[in-house]
Amino acid sequence: MALIGQPRVALNLRLVIFVLGSAVGYVWINYFTHRVWFYQFIALYVGLFGVYGWFVHWVLKPGNVVSVRQIQWLGILLRLIPLWMIPNLSDDFFRFYWDGKLLVNGYNPYLWLPKDFILTPEAAKLGFSQALYEAMNSPTHYTIYPPFNQALFATAPWLYPHSLLGGAVVMRCWIILGEIGLLWLLPKLLQMLGKPPKAMVWYVLNPYIVLELTANLHFEGVMIFMLLLAVYWLVKGGYLHVAPNPQKNRQPNPVYFILSVVAFTLAVNTKLIPLIFLPALFWFLGFKRSLLYYSLVGLLTALLFIFFITPDFIAKFQDSFNLYFQKFEFNASVYYVLRWIGYQTHGYNRIAFFGFVLSIISGLGALAIALYPVRKAVVHQLLHKMLFILTFYYLMATIVHPWYISVIVGLAVFTPYRFPMVWSAMLGLTYYAYSSMPYQENLWLVAVEYAVVLGWLAVELVRHWSARDSLHKL
């Protein structure tokens, strides 16, 4: 009898160690760590990843008794720990609250610069405090967050017009709901693709995901759910296939096609980045269906933006969008090499030129990956394409904030590639930049980050292609 109970005892012991170790780490890093305290932060970050790596390795062992339901509950538990906090590792929240407060009070957030609005008599009357203004980043730039995201922002000051903590809790609830949606969706989609549902653990318990999305209020958590929901509904409706030779008698269900369009539109209108995946649908939906899909997404997006469009909206939105590629720089890879070359040849930072060139290269490269013919038009290949489209895009980008990689981490769950999980671990090094005033990156740490990530990616690519060649020889 003792032998029968031993696996259950071992299971409970490991669960207790993981939960307690993770809980202590998340409480400490979220409630008692400032982002300028880099060495405290990185020690906790490494500790959280150590516990995560140990637990995931054990969970994925063959014959392990940890269930999908237990993984889901663990994911929810970890995301509830930072519920009652104002983000401590990112100041984006203050801009979210500012935009939402403008919208609630009847102002178009796309038309007002914070530096201008704070000087108006209405600002003080409506509760736009100097403290909120000073806590916000980029007050000299127009907002670029899409309409659905703006609507989510607005719920925070609508419910808590005078409480930043209350506003943070409201926004965090939206993100947690999106993450709970993912906890429900991931095992279903994995099972559809013939993959073990427990592979969701790579995303669900990843400390980077919990910290960057739930704790620090980045709405990629909502966007990833909507994006994968769009893929799920295309599979469910019979428009994307999990096998090379689908049943020919099965008629696609147009209801799921429309549901997918709506989900994809909401993903785009949370964060614009999913637009980069649209060309990849061509090989999988065919010319007519993909054209219809693009048209409907464009139409619904235009309908959401129509509430904000004025004669000068496009110019102001485009101005901020261009600044993203030609003024901002952080945690880049290829661009930093080009920037160094520019200093050697011209004696100054040529970001306007290199940013423009890299944006063209990333766009063309993403399009080439999207349109590269596939042997089997199955959903596995689509998810692979999406993973490498976004990876290439961020390798060419001038700015790669830590939370950007979350989409890649989510997509990697459906593939044999684990370099995004390695990247998520290495992104803790980027917080060194905030340990001094003014903020200053350590380029050696950036080089270490990309050397490890690209090295891991290269090994996985070689292993993948070798395995594929071996299968072809059988």
Secondary structure, 3 states (H helix, E strand, C coil): CHHHHHHHHHHHHHHHHHHHHHHHHHHHHHHCCCCCCHHHHHHHHHHHHHHHHHHHHHHCCCCCCCCHHHHHHHHHHHHHCCCCCCCCCCCHHHHHHHHHHHHHCCCCCCCCCHHHHCCCHHHHHCCCCHHHHHHCCCCCCCCCCCHHHHHHHHHHHHHCCCCHHHHHHHHHHHHHHHHHHHHHHHHHHHHHCCCCHHHHHHHHCCHHHHHHHHHCCCCHHHHHHHHHHHHHHHHHCCCCECCCCCCCCCCCCHHHHHHHHHHHHHHHCCCCHHHHHHHHHHHHHHHHHHHHHHHHHHHHHHHHHCCCCCCCHHHHHHHHHHHHHHCCCECCCHHHHHHHHHHHHHCCCCHHHHHHHHHHHHHHHHHHHHHCCCCCCEHHHHHHHHHHHHHHHHHHCCECCHHHHHHHHHHHCCCCCCHHHHHHHHHHHHHHHHHCCCCCCCHHHHHHHHHHHHHHHHHHHHHHHHHHHHHHHC
